[in-house]
Each structure stands twice: as structure tokens, then as C-alpha cells.
């Protein structure tokens, strides 16, 4: 309120879209268009507070778009509450029906703009660290006869083109056993195939579709993640003269380097 009195303002950092928080150099700045006349503004008591932990599903499967209870044993996205299904720039029309499970598949038809895309976007993000392991996978059912190349992806963080991974489905070389025969096929992509550029602790787009050209009949359903762990995987190791039980299996990504113990020796 512009009443001349002091007011406390708290801005969620998630509101600063496009900022890479790992490379921030200027912690506070203030600017405005050229004012019509001189004015005064005062700021004080500027500080950052620790964020609230993101929801962190674990121990089972996490549903993205599924009607099967066992595929959401660790929780599920709730469209309109913690997530939204966005059609990018009006490039797709969606219809429902002809589902391999439940009542509602996603039937995609592009709108003639030369490209198409959609994504399930989390409103605040999810910590999916429990799915960063060799047993976890992204599952979905898909069918099509279209011969247009497209990509399926996931994204972490809110910086454009950073923290994003894609898997390309190309006619004649579709991966993971997919066939463009008009029949439903279940696809499981190991999370290890997606993990290289993702920050699992801050996942923002859990399923994306992107393509160049036009499509008329792809259908997707039963989207979920499997293999959520309850915590860090470790193995017993001997460190010099001691014996310890907390050596992360995936090395430096888990915060340790060769030749240095990843634990306290107390």
C-alpha cells in the first residue's frame, strides 16, 4: 500500500522465473521506468529466509496422469490444485476416451501452427530425489499411427532451456520398443536415462510432449513414476582403519569425491 507507512513485503523466490539460483550474483536490485516526477522510496531490513520443503513423495509410485491406485501409492498430481496441464500456445486440441486404463486418455491433435507441445506443470515443484535411482522409471502408455517425430521430456527448475531432458521418438527408430501400429504400448524409460540434466530436488514439469509438424491421432495415458526409494542407498565400505556404512552409490553427485570420506568419522 502506497500510504507512506512501512510495510513488510515477502516475495517467494519461485516468483522470479528465469533466475538460475545457483549462479545469482546480485542479491537485491531496484529499478523502474523513468518517473513523471521525482519521488521517494525507502527499503530496509532485506533478507532471505529458508524455503519450505517441497513435497517429497517416496516409497512407491507417483501418479502424473493415471487412474490406477497402485500407480499412485506414493501420491499423485492433482490438476487444478498442485499442478496444471498446459497446452503450449494453443498448438494442440485434446479429447478424451479410448483409454487403456480408467476412463480418460489424452488424445492429441495439433492445430496447424507447425509445431505442438504440452506439459504437466507443478505449481510449486516436487522433490523427487527418491526417484533418482537405478530402479526408478517414467511409465506411460501411448499409441499412434502418425509419422511425425516428437519428444517426451521432463524439466527441473524454472530457468528456460536449463534442467531439461528429452527422449526423441522418430519413425523407424522409436525407442523402448514403441511401434506406430495404432495399438497401445506401455513404455518405461529408466530415470537413469533422464537424470543427467535434471535436478530431482526441484522438479517442475513431470511430463512434456514437443514436436515440429502436425499430428492427428497420438494418444497418451497412465503416466506415472515407479521405484521411489525411502532414502539414500549406501553400501558398507572400509575407510582406512575404520568401517562405515554410508557410501552413496552414485559418487560425486551425492556429495563426495574419490579419496575423501562421504561421512563424519565420529
C-alpha positions, 0 to 999 in steps of 0.5 A: 500500500502506497500510504507512506507507512512501512510495510513488510513485503515477502516475495517467494523466490519461485516468483522470479522465473528465469533466475538460475539460483545457483549462479545469482550474483546480485542479491537485491536490485531496484529499478523502474521506468523513468518517473513523471516526477521525482519521488521517494522510496525507502527499503530496509531490513532485506533478507532471505529466509529458508524455503519450505520443503517441497513435497517429497513423495517416496516409497512407491509410485507417483501418479502424473496422469493415471487412474490406477491406485497402485500407480499412485501409492506414493501420491499423485498430481492433482490438476487444478490444485498442485499442478496444471496441464498446459497446452503450449500456445494453443498448438494442440486440441485434446479429447478424451476416451479410448483409454487403456486404463480408467476412463480418460486418455489424452488424445492429441491433435495439433492445430496447424501452427507447425509445431505442438507441445504440452506439459504437466506443470507443478505449481510449486515443484516436487522433490523427487530425489527418491526417484533418482535411482537405478530402479526408478522409471517414467511409465506411460502408455501411448499409441499412434499411427502418425509419422511425425517425430516428437519428444517426451521430456521432463524439466527441473527448475524454472530457468528456460532451456536449463534442467531439461531432458528429452527422449526423441521418438522418430519413425523407424527408430522409436525407442523402448520398443514403441511401434506406430501400429495404432495399438497401445504400448506401455513404455518405461524409460529408466530415470537413469536415462533422464537424470543427467540434466535434471535436478530431482530436488526441484522438479517442475514439469513431470511430463512434456510432449514437443514436436515440429509438424502436425499430428492427428491421432497420438494418444497418451495415458497412465503416466506415472513414476515407479521405484521411489526409494525411502532414502539414500542407498549406501553400501558398507565400505572400509575407510582406512582403519575404520568401517562405515556404512554410508557410501552413496552409490552414485559418487560425486553427485551425492556429495563426495569425491574419490579419496575423501570420506562421504561421512563424519568419522565420529 
